């Protein structure tokens, strides 16, 4: 009853996953192979209800629910509201409902629509900003630019959502390393999300980016360059009470704190690793 592969953010590991859409409506990012084998589609109301019936036989009282796949916010607002009401009626124990959201889907909805969706129960949105640099976003065919990322993030927060933004360390390659660090810090600072996660670029062999690497069009950062880039990014951050995590399996150095409060400590820690010349773990290719 799940259309695989199925993805969710690491922090949703204990959540019940309800698959509302299949795939990603954008599906063009050069670094991403998540949904390449899936044709994007919205599941019908009947399918979703049958899926929920099936889930109820396994999960009785979930506390957290994650709506998959790619971008549930592309649903028409009235459909999404109906769906949220139905999910709450079927799983009254749920204390939090979350989903991924594409930046353009957030921009397309009015402030009132977003507020209504938030009030109906969708609480936390994960937005893959990936980079704040227009050059990197365009090179990776992300389909949204710096200004749109900022607008989308601010709109979500204004409507009352909790917002988790992700940046991929190393996504600019050697060519845009500095720009990626500085501009990503600029965008995340302009949004000031509830959570900011920093992952590291790990290249899936079948992705278009892997082809770019083989053709010499994209050059991966060395582990020490990744640390340098992380330092630069953190040094340029200007955030208030933002929960920061770089504790994904891809990260060379696990980091956690609140920004900007813990920024100096986090930067000092990275500098120590940098000085030792030893960067633990990690592989650049899947
Ligand atoms: S990174 Fe996100 S928006 Fe881009 S193709 Fe993958 S799932 Fe879709």
Boltz pocket constraint, residues with backbone or C-beta under 6 A from the ligand:
constraints:
  - pocket:
      binder: B
      contacts: [[A, 24], [A, 25], [A, 26], [A, 27], [A, 28], [A, 29], [A, 32], [A, 33], [A, 34], [A, 35], [A, 70], [A, 102], [A, 128], [A, 141], [A, 142]]
      max_distance: 6.0
